[in-house]
């Protein structure tokens, strides 16, 4: 998956947001995980890569 593919998926998911926090939780989680993948980040204090947290 290329950076352009990830960004396109983020844009698609952002278009599905409703403004209802509870309905949007899963979508926001997917967006967060994609942004972490895009930026190459991992959770703080995490000794292993993101596979450890499921991202």
ChimeraX commands (.cxc) that place a marker at each C-alpha (Angstrom):
marker #1 position 0.00,0.00,0.00 radius 0.5
marker #1 position 1.53,3.30,-1.10 radius 0.5
marker #1 position 1.35,6.62,0.72 radius 0.5
marker #1 position -1.16,7.82,-1.87 radius 0.5
marker #1 position -3.37,4.79,-1.24 radius 0.5
marker #1 position -3.25,5.36,2.52 radius 0.5
marker #1 position -4.07,9.06,2.12 radius 0.5
marker #1 position -6.98,8.23,-0.21 radius 0.5
marker #1 position -8.37,5.77,2.34 radius 0.5
marker #1 position -8.03,8.39,5.11 radius 0.5
marker #1 position -9.92,10.90,2.96 radius 0.5
marker #1 position -12.66,8.36,2.26 radius 0.5
marker #1 position -13.01,7.53,5.95 radius 0.5
marker #1 position -13.07,11.22,6.92 radius 0.5
marker #1 position -16.00,11.64,4.52 radius 0.5
marker #1 position -17.91,9.00,6.49 radius 0.5
marker #1 position -17.69,10.85,9.82 radius 0.5
marker #1 position -21.09,11.82,11.21 radius 0.5
marker #1 position -20.18,14.07,14.12 radius 0.5
marker #1 position -21.56,11.53,16.62 radius 0.5
marker #1 position -18.64,10.52,18.81 radius 0.5
marker #1 position -19.94,7.02,19.47 radius 0.5
marker #1 position -20.72,6.25,15.83 radius 0.5
marker #1 position -17.41,7.72,14.69 radius 0.5
marker #1 position -15.16,5.86,17.17 radius 0.5
marker #1 position -14.37,2.95,14.84 radius 0.5
marker #1 position -13.78,5.24,11.87 radius 0.5
marker #1 position -11.54,7.54,13.91 radius 0.5
marker #1 position -9.58,4.52,15.14 radius 0.5
marker #1 position -9.03,3.37,11.54 radius 0.5
marker #1 position -7.97,6.89,10.54 radius 0.5
marker #1 position -5.55,7.06,13.48 radius 0.5
marker #1 position -4.00,3.70,12.59 radius 0.5
marker #1 position -3.61,4.71,8.94 radius 0.5
marker #1 position -1.97,8.01,9.94 radius 0.5
marker #1 position 0.44,6.12,12.20 radius 0.5
marker #1 position 1.31,3.84,9.27 radius 0.5
marker #1 position 1.68,6.83,6.95 radius 0.5
marker #1 position 3.95,8.70,9.36 radius 0.5
marker #1 position 5.88,5.65,10.52 radius 0.5
marker #1 position 5.07,6.27,14.18 radius 0.5
marker #1 position 4.44,3.88,17.01 radius 0.5
marker #1 position 2.89,4.28,20.46 radius 0.5
marker #1 position 4.99,5.95,23.16 radius 0.5
marker #1 position 6.98,3.65,25.45 radius 0.5
marker #1 position 6.48,0.82,22.98 radius 0.5
marker #1 position 9.57,-1.36,22.69 radius 0.5
marker #1 position 8.29,-3.29,19.67 radius 0.5
marker #1 position 6.77,-2.05,16.45 radius 0.5
marker #1 position 3.05,-1.40,16.11 radius 0.5
marker #1 position 2.27,-5.09,15.60 radius 0.5
marker #1 position 2.38,-5.28,19.39 radius 0.5
marker #1 position -0.67,-3.04,19.78 radius 0.5
marker #1 position -2.54,-4.28,16.73 radius 0.5
marker #1 position -2.14,-1.10,14.68 radius 0.5
marker link #1:1,2 radius 0.2
marker link #1:2,3 radius 0.2
marker link #1:3,4 radius 0.2
marker link #1:4,5 radius 0.2
marker link #1:5,6 radius 0.2
marker link #1:6,7 radius 0.2
marker link #1:7,8 radius 0.2
marker link #1:8,9 radius 0.2
marker link #1:9,10 radius 0.2
marker link #1:10,11 radius 0.2
marker link #1:11,12 radius 0.2
marker link #1:12,13 radius 0.2
marker link #1:13,14 radius 0.2
marker link #1:14,15 radius 0.2
marker link #1:15,16 radius 0.2
marker link #1:16,17 radius 0.2
marker link #1:17,18 radius 0.2
marker link #1:18,19 radius 0.2
marker link #1:19,20 radius 0.2
marker link #1:20,21 radius 0.2
marker link #1:21,22 radius 0.2
marker link #1:22,23 radius 0.2
marker link #1:23,24 radius 0.2
marker link #1:24,25 radius 0.2
marker link #1:25,26 radius 0.2
marker link #1:26,27 radius 0.2
marker link #1:27,28 radius 0.2
marker link #1:28,29 radius 0.2
marker link #1:29,30 radius 0.2
marker link #1:30,31 radius 0.2
marker link #1:31,32 radius 0.2
marker link #1:32,33 radius 0.2
marker link #1:33,34 radius 0.2
marker link #1:34,35 radius 0.2
marker link #1:35,36 radius 0.2
marker link #1:36,37 radius 0.2
marker link #1:37,38 radius 0.2
marker link #1:38,39 radius 0.2
marker link #1:39,40 radius 0.2
marker link #1:40,41 radius 0.2
marker link #1:41,42 radius 0.2
marker link #1:42,43 radius 0.2
marker link #1:43,44 radius 0.2
marker link #1:44,45 radius 0.2
marker link #1:45,46 radius 0.2
marker link #1:46,47 radius 0.2
marker link #1:47,48 radius 0.2
marker link #1:48,49 radius 0.2
marker link #1:49,50 radius 0.2
marker link #1:50,51 radius 0.2
marker link #1:51,52 radius 0.2
marker link #1:52,53 radius 0.2
marker link #1:53,54 radius 0.2
marker link #1:54,55 radius 0.2
view
